[in-house]
Amino acid sequence: MIQKHLLDEGSARANRGKNAGVTVQEQGKMARTTVARLGGFTFLFYISASIVGTNLFARITKGDGIAAKLANIAAHRPQMGLALYLHCSLSSRH
């Protein structure tokens, strides 16, 4: 069966699938909500990653005196690398 393209006020309508009967203009609104959800997730991820990086760095550099702090950093090299990566990737460059 051949389906005809329907025109409604100058905008084409989808005939089948998830967007059946939805105009192209209404599809733009769905894309906007998707972008808003992605932006919200990215913002929350940014906040949580910065909190994790800050706590990780504070735990690694804990110690009495400079020698104890440096020994603690040397003992936790991979964690310090992750903390440094998080700091560099999340810091603002204004």
C-alpha positions as CSV (number, residue, x, y, z in Angstrom):
1,M,0.0,0.0,0.0
2,I,1.4,3.4,-1.0
3,Q,1.1,6.1,1.6
4,K,0.5,9.6,0.6
5,H,2.3,12.5,2.1
6,L,-0.2,14.7,4.0
7,L,0.2,18.4,4.0
8,D,-1.2,20.5,6.9
9,E,-0.8,24.2,6.8
10,G,2.4,23.9,4.7
11,S,4.2,21.5,6.9
12,A,4.6,17.8,6.2
13,R,3.3,15.2,8.6
14,A,5.0,11.9,9.4
15,N,2.8,9.0,8.4
16,R,4.2,6.1,10.4
17,G,6.4,5.2,13.3
18,K,7.0,7.0,16.5
19,N,6.3,10.4,15.0
20,A,3.0,9.5,13.3
21,G,0.9,12.6,12.8
22,V,3.5,15.0,14.2
23,T,4.4,18.1,12.2
24,V,8.0,19.0,11.5
25,Q,7.6,22.1,13.7
26,E,6.5,19.9,16.6
27,Q,9.5,17.6,16.1
28,G,11.7,20.6,16.7
29,K,10.1,21.0,20.1
30,M,11.0,17.4,20.9
31,A,14.6,18.0,19.9
32,R,14.7,21.0,22.2
33,T,13.6,18.9,25.2
34,T,16.2,16.3,24.4
35,V,18.9,19.0,24.3
36,A,17.6,20.4,27.6
37,R,17.8,17.0,29.2
38,L,21.3,16.5,27.9
39,G,22.3,19.9,29.1
40,G,20.9,19.1,32.6
41,F,22.7,15.8,32.8
42,T,26.0,17.4,31.7
43,F,25.6,20.2,34.3
44,L,25.0,17.6,37.1
45,F,27.8,15.4,35.9
46,Y,30.1,18.5,35.9
47,I,29.2,19.3,39.5
48,S,29.6,15.7,40.7
49,A,32.9,15.2,38.9
50,S,34.3,18.4,40.5
51,I,33.2,17.3,43.9
52,V,34.8,13.9,43.4
53,G,38.0,15.5,42.2
54,T,38.2,17.9,45.1
55,N,37.6,15.2,47.7
56,L,40.1,12.9,46.1
57,F,42.8,15.6,46.0
58,A,42.1,16.5,49.7
59,R,42.5,12.9,50.8
60,I,45.7,12.4,48.8
61,T,47.4,15.6,50.1
62,K,46.4,14.9,53.8
63,G,49.3,14.9,56.2
64,D,51.2,16.8,58.9
65,G,53.9,18.8,57.3
66,I,55.3,19.0,53.7
67,A,57.2,15.7,53.9
68,A,54.2,13.7,55.0
69,K,52.1,15.3,52.2
70,L,54.7,14.5,49.6
71,A,55.1,10.9,50.8
72,N,51.3,10.5,50.7
73,I,51.2,11.9,47.1
74,A,54.0,9.5,46.1
75,A,52.1,6.6,47.6
76,H,49.0,7.4,45.6
77,R,50.3,8.2,42.1
78,P,47.4,6.9,40.1
79,Q,44.8,8.6,42.2
80,M,46.8,11.9,42.0
81,G,46.9,11.5,38.2
82,L,43.1,11.1,38.2
83,A,42.7,14.1,40.5
84,L,45.0,16.2,38.2
85,Y,43.1,15.1,35.1
86,L,39.7,16.0,36.7
87,H,41.1,19.4,37.8
88,C,42.5,20.2,34.4
89,S,39.4,19.0,32.4
90,L,36.9,20.8,34.7
91,S,38.7,24.0,35.4
92,S,37.3,27.1,33.7
93,R,39.6,28.9,31.3
94,H,38.3,32.5,31.5
